[in-house]
């Protein structure tokens, strides 16, 4: 059974006519002033872009390039943050009357970030200035090379530095170069947008207000990069979603249609679970240029052509993910006693194994590392479970690893294939010594305790004021006590659980548990249960109803 702890110390005990959203924010410790700004984001309260280190140097070099009509290229990344940043910079420079080119490295041939071959090629192709987005902070060797061959590079990034700013860059614009910078949580696209705001402020290269049309791309990258949706990120995403609902960006309109999303009602969930996976599919299976082409398409015909390619790639990605999951799950059974699963195969694509690692982790309720064996070397992705730090576990075996990076909950790594067995032994030994009784449990913070009260659309609408939801502002978990009145298994493989739950007032409520049919197979009609859930809405034939989305169930004795 899942190792889940229900934490309810900050739960709001529901009473009829409560202003639920305000009570939840108060429980989170927000002052009345903070509560007001949270519920009513104000674009004019965004922080000054010049508080980001090295911003002044960066905009002065870029303005010089514009004045001298230098050849400029934007160097991006193949994930959604890097792609949305690249498209944003392209549009912003068009607003400033300047054309720039875009360069996205190949995930499989070049890997992440700046690489020496690309830098040499860009110099040979006659570029005078490279502006990176979402990469470059730790590329010391590549930036030194660029300086030595006379190629200026302005780095814009949000990743953790490994010390001081890179000496080879003209400027490294990264809020994380200062520990307490107020903009440390920006995504790469956020840093790129603040660079544009800085150019706008200092040189008036864009008319006031025109930059807001870039906010749809800011919202896309910010949501899909899973940075905290608080502070400036909350403002950027809130306004970005408003812009997206009115967007004339052909690619986003086309992608929304292909994803069965009404762009006029688009939400952060649509970006994270429908639009995002289609854009990511390109970089995971082929070249991310296919996704970038959608975002920068200038006509609907172009956008439709490119988004159809993404749709087909996403279908292949889903099939590949499913096949790898089945195979990885079989191998996991061999190592089921290990506290951390280290699984590998030559048949898996490292472009999609991060997705599978997350799913295997949820199924087995423990940290997971999946690797593709690429001959001499293996490359893979790691996902944690509970509060256990996967990056600390990997770091403990750093002498066996060629490269690695990440954070507490997700990481990437590369090591020699002949070291896999020793790595599996070492990281499991570390895990046994350092995983305590609590940090391998998934903790769900109950935000609203309904008791025996009925969930409703009015409660859903009240809580929706806290949106956009995401990292550091997740949709509140709720708890309720109800009686099971109907049990059905649904889905093509009967893996989903659909319940009807009866509350004390006699009302029945539909509850759905995706992939939870096996987990709660012993439930019986008539049982009294406590359920942890998210409250959602279901729209069918233009009729709105509330829907309980099951997280965990405890039966009463």
C-alpha positions, 0 to 999 in steps of 0.5 A, spaced: 500 500 500 502 507 498 506 510 504 502 516 505 501 521 511 495 526 511 498 532 515 492 536 517 495 541 522 493 547 517 487 544 515 481 549 515 475 546 518 469 547 513 463 551 515 457 553 511 458 560 508 465 560 509 470 564 505 474 558 504 480 561 499 481 567 504 481 562 510 486 557 507 491 563 505 490 565 512 492 558 515 498 559 510 500 565 514 499 570 509 498 577 512 491 581 510 496 585 505 499 579 502 492 575 502 489 581 498 495 581 493 495 574 492 488 574 490 488 580 486 495 580 482 498 586 480 502 587 473 505 594 476 507 590 482 513 586 478 520 587 481 525 591 477 528 587 472 535 591 474 535 587 480 538 581 477 545 581 477 549 583 471 542 586 467 545 593 466 551 590 462 547 585 458 542 590 455 548 595 454 551 590 450 545 588 446 543 595 445 550 596 442 549 590 437 542 593 435 545 600 433 551 596 429 546 592 426 550 586 428 548 579 427 545 576 433 543 569 435 538 566 440 541 560 443 536 556 447 534 549 450 530 543 447 525 543 453 519 547 453 522 553 458 528 554 453 523 553 447 518 558 449 524 563 451 527 562 444 520 564 441 519 570 446 526 573 444 524 572 437 518 576 437 521 581 442 526 583 437 521 583 432 518 588 436 524 592 437 525 592 429 531 587 429 531 580 426 535 575 430 536 567 428 535 561 433 539 555 435 536 549 439 541 544 440 540 536 438 538 533 445 541 526 442 547 529 438 549 535 442 546 534 449 544 540 454 546 547 454 552 550 450 557 546 446 564 547 443 562 545 436 556 549 436 560 555 438 565 554 433 560 553 428 556 560 430 563 564 429 564 561 423 557 563 420 558 570 422 555 571 428 557 577 433 553 576 439 550 570 442 544 570 447 543 564 451 536 563 454 535 557 459 542 555 459 549 557 460 551 559 467 555 553 468 558 552 461 565 555 463 569 551 458 565 553 452 564 560 454 572 561 455 572 558 448 567 563 445 571 569 448 578 566 446 575 566 438 572 573 439 564 571 440 561 575 445 555 571 449 550 574 454 548 568 458 540 569 461 539 563 465 535 561 472 539 554 473 544 554 480 551 556 479 557 552 481 560 558 484 562 565 481 559 567 474 562 565 468 568 569 466 568 568 459 561 571 458 560 578 457 554 578 462 551 572 466 544 574 467 541 570 473 538 571 479 541 565 483 548 569 482 545 572 489 542 568 494 537 572 496 535 575 490 527 576 490 527 573 483 530 567 484 524 563 482 523 565 475 523 560 470 528 561 464 523 564 460 521 569 466 529 571 466 528 572 458 522 577 459 525 581 464 531 582 460 526 585 455 523 589 460 530 592 462 531 594 454 524 597 454 525 601 460 532 603 459 532 604 451 524 605 450 525 600 444 518 597 445 512 601 446 509 601 453 504 595 454 506 592 448 511 587 451 504 584 455 503 580 448 509 576 450 506 573 457 502 567 453 509 565 452 512 566 459 506 563 462 507 557 458 514 556 460 513 558 467 508 553 468 511 547 464 518 548 468 514 547 474 517 553 478 514 556 484 507 559 482 508 565 487 511 572 487 512 575 480 511 568 477 504 568 480 503 575 477 506 573 470 502 566 469 495 570 471 496 575 466 499 570 461 493 566 461 489 572 460 493 574 454 493 566 452 485 566 452 486 572 447 492 570 443 493 571 436 499 566 436 497 561 430 501 556 434 498 556 440 491 556 437 492 550 433 496 546 438 489 548 443 485 545 437 489 539 437 489 538 444 481 539 445 482 545 449 478 551 448 483 557 448 478 562 451 478 558 457 485 555 457 488 553 464 494 552 467 492 544 467 491 545 460 498 547 459 501 542 463 498 536 461 495 537 454 499 543 451 506 541 454 507 534 453 506 535 445 511 540 445 516 536 449 515 530 445 519 533 439 525 534 443 524 527 446 524 523 440 527 527 434 529 535 434 526 540 438 526 545 432 519 541 430 516 544 437 519 551 436 516 552 429 509 551 432 511 557 437 514 562 431 509 560 426 506 566 422 500 563 419 495 558 421 497 554 415 504 553 418 502 552 425 497 546 423 502 543 419 507 543 425 502 542 430 500 535 426 507 533 426 507 534 434 501 530 435 503 524 431 510 525 435 506 525 442 502 519 440 509 515 439 511 518 445 505 515 449 506 508 446 514 508 447 512 511 455 507 505 455 512 500 453 518 502 457 513 502 463 511 495 462 518 493 461 521 497 467 515 494 471 518 487 470 525 489 472 523 492 478 520 486 481 527 483 481 529 488 485 523 489 489 527 489 496 531 495 494 529 501 497 531 505 491 530 502 484 536 502 479 533 499 472 536 499 465 536 497 458 539 498 451 532 498 448 529 505 452 530 512 450 533 517 455 528 522 451 522 519 455 525 515 461 524 521 466 516 520 465 517 513 466 521 514 472 516 518 475 510 513 474 515 507 476 516 511 483 509 512 484 507 505 483 512 502 487 512 508 492 520 509 492 525 513 489 527 510 482 533 511 477 532 509 470 537 509 465 538 507 457 545 503 456 548 506 450 554 502 449 560 504 453 556 509 457 549 509 460 544 515 461 538 516 465 533 520 469 532 519 477 525 521 481 525 521 488 519 519 493 517 523 499 522 528 501 528 523 500 533 527 496 535 523 490 541 528 488 544 527 495 544 520 494 547 520 487 552 525 489 554 520 494 557 515 489 559 521 484 566 518 484 562 512 479 559 518 475 561 522 469 556 527 470 550 529 474 545 534 476 538 536 478 535 537 485 532 534 491 526 530 487 529 529 480 536 529 477 539 526 471 546 522 470 551 519 466 556 513 467 560 508 464 555 502 463 560 497 467 559 501 473 552 500 473 552 494 478 556 497 483 552 504 482 546 500 484 549 497 490 552 503 493 546 508 492 542 502 495 547 502 501 547 510 502 539 509 502 539 504 507 543 509 511 540 515 510 532 514 509 528 515 515 521 512 517 518 519 515 522 521 508 520 515 504 513 517 505 508 522 501 505 527 505 499 530 503 497 537 506 490 537 507 487 544 506 480 543 507 476 538 512 469 538 510 467 533 515 461 530 513 459 536 509 457 535 501 463 538 496 460 542 491 461 547 485 460 553 490 466 550 494 470 549 487 469 556 485 471 559 491 478 555 492 479 556 484 480 564 486 487 561 489 489 559 481 493 558 477 495 552 481 502 549 481 509 548 485 508 552 492 501 553 490 498 547 489 490 546 489 488 544 496 487 537 498 480 536 502 478 531 506 471 528 507 467 522 511 462 519 506 459 512 505 460 508 498 454 507 494 456 505 488 463 502 485 465 501 478 471 500 474 472 504 468 477 505 462 479 500 457 483 496 461 479 497 467 484 500 471 480 506 474 476 507 480 469 510 479 465 511 486 459 514 488 459 517 495 453 519 499 454 524 504 450 525 511 445 530 507 443 524 502 446 527 496 451 523 492 457 525 489 462 522 483 469 520 485 474 518 480 481 515 482 485 514 476 489 508 476 487 506 483 482 500 481 488 495 484 490 499 490 483 500 493 480 493 490 477 491 497 472 497 497 465 495 498 458 498 497 456 500 504 463 502 507 464 508 511 470 511 508 475 517 509 477 520 503 483 525 501 481 528 494 482 534 490 475 537 488 474 538 480 469 540 475 466 536 470 462 539 464 458 535 460 453 537 455 454 544 457 452 542 464 457 543 470 458 538 476 463 537 481 467 531 481 472 528 487 478 526 484 481 521 489 488 521 492 487 516 498 482 512 502 482 510 509 476 505 511 473 506 517 473 500 522 
